[in-house]
Amino acid sequence: MRKPTLRWVDGAVELLDQTLLPHEVKYLRCEDIDTLAEAIKSLRVRGAPAIGLAAALGIALKAGKNDSSNREALIEDLEETASVLAATRPTAVNLFWAIERMRSIWCLPDISTDELRQAVVNEALEMVVEDTGICRALGEHGATLLPDSCHVLTHCNAGYLATADYGTALAAIYVAHEQGKTVHVWADETRPLLQGARLTTWELKEAGIPVTLICDDMAATVMASGRVDLVITGADRIAANGDAANKIGTLGLAVLANHFGIPFYIAAPKSTVDFAISSGESIPIEERSPHEVTHLAGKQIAPHGVDVFNPAFDVTPNSLISAIITEDGVHRPPYDATLTS
Ligand code: MRU
């Protein structure tokens, strides 16, 4: 049974704390925005769609806590909250998409302050329900690309832990499995934060789907030996031309897949497509603390003071992507013609 990635309980946001997985299943209760913002920054909640939903619920949380009868004061409070949340992580466009959608509610004219407060909460809850439907639809389209018996390689975690349910890349695998297809997954460990080792393998094992964990640098070997039929990953932001930012290491996999003639797919909801940018060059790439690279499981593994470069994402050019799967279907190149809002 899948556990909720995030939930709304008695006016607060509860997040399945992903930094504790796979050892401990524990929810973090966020009763204020600082706790929620810290949870997003430190990847307690992570994955592009889940980050957006966490922000939407955070804004609902703030609306619920604000008891002012003054409409302007409520809106000011929500704008301030939006700024704090927008500053947490720069790459996943779903965060900004979710904030804009919430803003369209608090900008509604002609409703009372109490109605506005309630409308904000309702919208956030609706977005969580909607995301489940979107991921399911995306999974059904994605499953059509999986042969009856196949080996699929994935990177990072684009499973239910990264969304309200099902996931994006893993949704295709869950649906194919439900349909009776025989799917085996190669999960890249995904250094430095090990989302593949800690989260993807945990999710798939719980679902009874065969999974084999590999270090990132083993992907070439499994591909070269003919043991991968397709690669499928999620995305954090897709430009209008189909260039796609995803977890660091995705670009290398796309290059390898291309070299070995293996289809390389990206699965993401349309809220991940940033139609405002024409190519991947404009996607902001988050750089994270050197500590994530110099330390492993709390232990220092590199010389003290060594220079570190730690980009959290890379951009795969559209020319290496065989298809992009959204809730609308399977989109083939040229993406600026086939990906439409
Ligand atoms: O840094 P993370 O763990 O938030 O990065 C997550 C990814 O890169 C996922 O592949 C992406 O957000 C898609 S999740 C459906």
Boltz pocket constraint, residues with backbone or C-beta under 6 A from the ligand:
constraints:
  - pocket:
      binder: B
      contacts: [[A, 43], [A, 45], [A, 46], [A, 47], [A, 48], [A, 49], [A, 92], [A, 155], [A, 156], [A, 157], [A, 158], [A, 159], [A, 162], [A, 163], [A, 167], [A, 168], [A, 169], [A, 195], [A, 233], [A, 234], [A, 235], [A, 236], [A, 246], [A, 247], [A, 248], [A, 267], [A, 312]]
      max_distance: 6.0
